[in-house]
Structure formats: C-alpha cells, structure tokens
Amino acid sequence: MGSRRVVVIGSGFGGLACAIRLRARGFEVTVLEKRDKPGGRAYLYEQDGFKFDGGPTVVTAPFLFGELFQLCGRDISDYLQFVPLDPYYRIRFHDGRIFNYSGDHDKMVEEVRKFNPGDIDGYVSFVKSTEKIYEVGFEELGDVPFSRATDMIRIIPKMIALGSHRTVYGMVKDYIKDDALRTALSFHPLLVGGNPFTTTSIYALIHYLERKWGVWYSMGGTTAIVSSLVRLFEEIGGELRLNAEVDEILVERGKVCGVALKNKADGGERIDADIVVSNADSTFTYRYLLDPGVRKKYTDKRIDSMKYSMSLFVAYFGTRVTYPDLAHHMILLGPRYRGLLDDIFHRKTLSDDFSLYLHAPTRTDPGTAPDGCESFYVLSPVPHLASGTDWVREEDAYREKVYKYLEEVCLPGLSENMITSLSITPEHFKTELNSIHGSAFSVEPVLTQSAYFRPHNKSEDVEGLYFVGAGTHPGAGMPGVLSTAKVVDRLIADQGVAGNPLDPIAGSHAR
C-alpha cells in the first residue's frame, strides 16, 4: 500500500509507544498534543519546588518499555533507571490492621497467616489459578487484535475453562474465607477502572503479572518515562507538537486523509496523513472528532449506551517534614468495601466515606521535593459525572475532608506542615483529558466490553483510523496501554502498510 505519513493524536503512553513503533518501521510520524507538556494522564505538575506525577504511578512489566528502546537499537538503561518496590502496596484497613502486599511468596503467606491461617492453602491455590489466567490473558492474548467475531469465538473454550464468567471478587471468594483478605486480593481492577464485583476474572491476571515482573518506580517519577520516550522518538526522527489540539479527523470516501487543528490565530491548520492513530479516548474520538455522517457503528446512541469507568478526585500536596514510616504505595481502606463501590459504580452518588490511594514517592526518590520536604498525591475513586455532582461546589470541602482523614490515620501534623496543594476532579478528566463523563479509565472493563466487545483497535467505520490507549483492547493500566500500541503496530503491518525502515534499526523490528 505504501502509506507513509502518520498522525498520532495524543502523547500518552499508548500514543508515544505507537509513534515509536511506527517511526521504527519507517513512517513519517507526527504526534499532536493539546496540552503544553506530553504525557496525557501522565502529566507533570510543578508547584513551589515540588514535582507531582499526574499518574499513573504503579509501574509493572517494565520490559514493555524496554522493547521500545531495543527495537530502535538503544539500551533503556541509558535513559531510565527502574528500582523495585517492596512492599508493592501497604494496605491499611479501617480498623488499623496492616497487610504488606508484595511479590515474595513466603512473605505473602505470612501476611495471610496474620489474618487467617486457614486461608493459606486457598491463597496458594489462588496464585496458581492467576498464573493460568496470566498465561492466556496476557501472554497469549494481550497483544493480539480482536477485530473479527471469529477472533472471539476461537478463545471461548479457554475463557470458559478459566471461569471468565466470574468476577474478580467472585474468584477470590472461591479460594479465601476471610473478608479482609478477600478485599486485599481483589482490589486490582480498581487500578484499571473496574469494579472488583463486576469486572471479569480475567483481570485477576494482574496479581500474577505483578508477582512475575514486580512493581517498580522510575527514578525521576513517571514523568521521567514520558521524557525518555519523547527523547527516543525525536532521536529517531519523530515530530512532537505541543499545544496542538485536533478539531476533526478528516475523511474522504470512507478513508482518513488528515486532521484539522484548532487554531484561532489563522482559522485552523490541516495536516495530511495516510494513517491516523488516536490516543484520545475511543468514544470521545468517535463522537467529537469524526463527522457523524461517517459513523455507522459508533453512533451517539451506542456511545451513550456503553458503561464507563469511575472517575477520580486527586489532590497533590507537599509538606515541610517527611514521614519515613510510610510505604511508597499506600492503600487506605474505609469502613465499607462493596457498599462504597456500589455507590461509585451503580448508584453514582458521592459518599461521605471513601477509600484512598496515597502515593509517597519521596520514600524512594527524594528529588521529587525540596530538601527535607515530602511530595504526595492522594487519590479517591468517585463516580463519573453522570452522578450530577457539582464539583465546583464540592471540591474544596472534599479535599479538606481527605486531608483531615490523612492527618488522623497516617500523616500526623499534616495541616500545620502542608506548604503546597492543588487538586483535580472529574471535570478535569472531561475538559483536559477529553473523557466521556469525566471517566478516568475510559470504557469500563466488564465482560461485555472486553476483547472483541471493546472498541476495536482498527476502526470499523473509517479506513486508516486506529486506536491506542485505555479505551480499546486490551484496556487500561501501563501494560494494557503499551500493549494497545503493539496491537496497532501488528494491524498496520498485517495490512501491508510500510515505510522505509530506519538505520540502524532496519530488520530489527520484532513483533
């Protein structure tokens, strides 16, 4: 086919990874980013000498980043330093009990023993089951396209054998009796925008993914990963344009031909392209970046009927003192588990109580804060904007309630030692990150919105349009988003579309 010009909309991990892969194949690739910095959800906030990763901050499967450097003839160690975390997470229950979650089998058995010795055998069996799910769900299918119904039909026997009709919580419940342990072993879907009580048990693979590959931190923060990917992309001849918001994906005779930018100065700018890859949320792309006349499957009605992940309230703050007793990743559970999740996902009401994720990167990387200080962000899952919550009215009070709770349970003296603070709400996800309903993780990962039933990586409505990121297959989370780039790379290669492979990487591209 000989197509050579690619435009990538958005510079999140999916967009950058795909841009690198396609540039390595020899395409002329331009990445367009609406904001003043790259990264998408992995944006860097800087205030009063503090550096705050916008998120995500849980790094798993770092080999997926290594692949990008390798196929370009580079060594990732010349760009990034990943350090392992232990524990992966420190879970604090509402009654004060602590569960240190790690990848060490013996340590995990002892943690289980602290809560219920009778659950040790069940835990061991649970791990073996997650290994089987990981081998199929991640290693076999994680970077395989699901473009046709036959792609789904052929895996149904494996899905049935793995019990994929169960939810993650339902699977854990089959092995574990203690309620607290059920919580500690089932929270992972929340990391990718899913409700453990409704998300298919295929997502239990995250447990084994972490055990196999670890949980890591990139020195310099998540933003260091973004900066390194941008550096790599530009070194091999890619172009990144900031403050360049796409207004429309242009289509002629059913095929993309470029994009039009929002540019008030000169009335807009057109960039021609043979291929467009959208790292914007898939449903946002269909609804707002394509003319309704070219959409046959992803009509407004279909987009409205889909289920979307919860949103997030996130507060970033810095203190003049440090808190050395904290772990790098803290999960602070409130008094309710299922009830709170019902409020968030089903009733869509903003609860009086909450559960929190507290990120304390200074534990590992003092450079994220001025000398003697500490940087944090705290994240609270909340309903998306279909809840009708007025965040202009609620934001300040909600933030102060979260800070008060942190001061009571793990950050003594917070109010008198806090020296900087900012926060974002679901409105930010809607306006800045172009997410339907302000959902934080795009399309919710339920069984009926997974694999073939998820928005496809190759558009069914427009030729030459592809999707990467959380809103397409395989889904959210760093490994999932990086895998979407592998899927699109494979789809384009299988279409016979090629550029001129670059030196010194000609012939080194591995799928």
Residue, then its C-alpha position, 0 to 999 in steps of 0.5 A: m500500500g505504501s502509506r507513509r505519513v502518520v498522525v498520532i493524536g495524543s502523547g500518552f503512553g499508548g500514543l508515544a509507544c505507537a509513534i515509536r513503533l511506527r517511526a521504527r518501521g519507517f513512517e513519517v510520524t507526527v504526534l499532536e498534543k493539546r496540552d503544553k507538556p506530553g504525557g496525557r494522564a501522565y502529566l507533570y505538575e510543578q508547584d513551589g519546588f515540588k514535582f507531582d506525577g499526574g499518574p499513573t504511578v504503579v509501574t509493572a512489566p517494565f520490559l514493555f518499555g524496554e522493547l521500545f528502546q531495543l527495537c530502535g537499537r538503544d539500551i533503556s538503561d541509558y535513559l531510565q533507571f527502574v528500582p523495585l518496590d517492596p512492599y508493592y502496596r501497604i494496605r491499611f484497613h479501617d480498623g488499623r490492621i496492616f497487610n504488606y502486599s508484595g511479590d515474595h511468596d513466603k512473605m505473602v503467606e505470612e501476611v495471610r497467616k496474620f489474618n487467617p491461617g486457614d486461608i493459606d492453602g486457598y491463597v496458594s491455590f489462588v496464585k496458581s489459578t492467576e498464573k493460568i489466567y496470566e498465561v492466556g490473558f496476557e501472554e497469549l492474548g494481550d497483544v493480539p487484535f480482536s477485530r473479527a467475531t471469529d477472533m472471539i469465538r476461537i478463545i471461548p473454550k479457554m475463557i470458559a475453562l478459566g471461569s471468565h464468567r466470574t468476577v474478580y471478587g467472585m474468584v477470590k471468594d472461591y479460594i479465601k474465607d476471610d473478608a479482609l483478605r478477600t478485599a486485599l486480593s481483589f482490589h486490582p481492577l480498581l487500578v484499571g477502572g473496574n469494579p472488583f464485583t463486576t469486572t471479569s476474572i480475567y483481570a485477576l491476571i494482574h496479581y500474577l503479572e505483578r508477582k512475575w515482573g514486580v512493581w517498580y518506580s522510575m527514578g525521576g517519577t513517571t514523568a521521567i518515562v514520558s521524557s525518555l520516550v519523547r527523547l527516543f522518538e525525536e532521536i529517531g526522527g519523530e515530530l512532537r507538537l505541543n499545544a496542538e489540539v485536533d478539531e476533526i479527523l478528516v475523511e474522504r470516501g470512507k478513508v482518513c486523509g488528515v486532521a484539522l487543528k484548532n487554531k484561532a490565530d489563522g482559522g485552523e491548520r490541516i495536516d495530511a496523513d495516510i494513517v491516523v492513530s488516536n490516543a484520545d479516548s475511543t468514544f470521545t474520538y468517535r463522537y467529537l472528532l469524526d463527522p457523524g455522517v461517517r459513523k455507522k457503528y459508533t453512533d451517539k446512541r451506542i456511545d451513550s449506551m456503553k458503561y464507563s469507568m469511575s472517575l477520580f478526585v486527586a489532590y497533590f500536596g507537599t509538606r515541610v517534614t517527611y514521614p519515613d514510616l510510610a510505604h511508597h504505595m499506600i492503600l487506605l481502606g474505609p469502613r465499607y468495601r462493596g457498599l462504597l463501590d456500589d455507590i461509585f459504580h451503580r448508584k453514582t452518588l458521592s459518599d461521605d466515606f471513601s477509600l484512598y490511594l496515597h502515593a509517597p514517592t519521596r520514600t524512594d526518590p527524594g528529588t521529587a521535593p525540596d530538601g527535607c520536604e515530602s511530595f504526595y498525591v492522594l487519590s479517591p475513586v468517585p463516580h463519573l459525572a453522570s452522578g450530577t455532582d457539582w464539583v465546583r461546589e464540592e471540591d474544596a470541602y472534599r479535599e479538606k475532608v481527605y486531608k483531615y482523614l490523612e492527618e488522623v490515620c497516617l500523616p500526623g501534623l499534616s495541616e500545620n506542615m502542608i506548604t503546597s496543594l492543588s487538586i483535580t476532579p472529574e471535570h478535569f478528566k472531561t475538559e483536559l483529558n477529553s473523557i466521556h463523563g469525566s471517566a478516568f479509565s475510559v470504557e469500563p472493563v466488564l465482560t461485555q466490553s472486553a476483547y472483541f466487545r471493546p472498541h476495536n483497535k482498527s476502526e470499523d467505520v473509517e479506513g486508516l483510523y486506529f486506536v491506542g490507549a485505555g479505551t480499546h483492547p486490551g484496556a487500561g493500566m501501563p501494560g494494557v496501554l503499551s500493549t494497545a500500541k503493539v496491537v496497532d503496530r501488528l494491524i498496520a503491518d498485517q495490512g501491508v502498510a510500510g515505510n522505509p525502515l530506519d538505520p540502524i534499526a532496519g530488520s530489527h523490528a520484532r513483533 
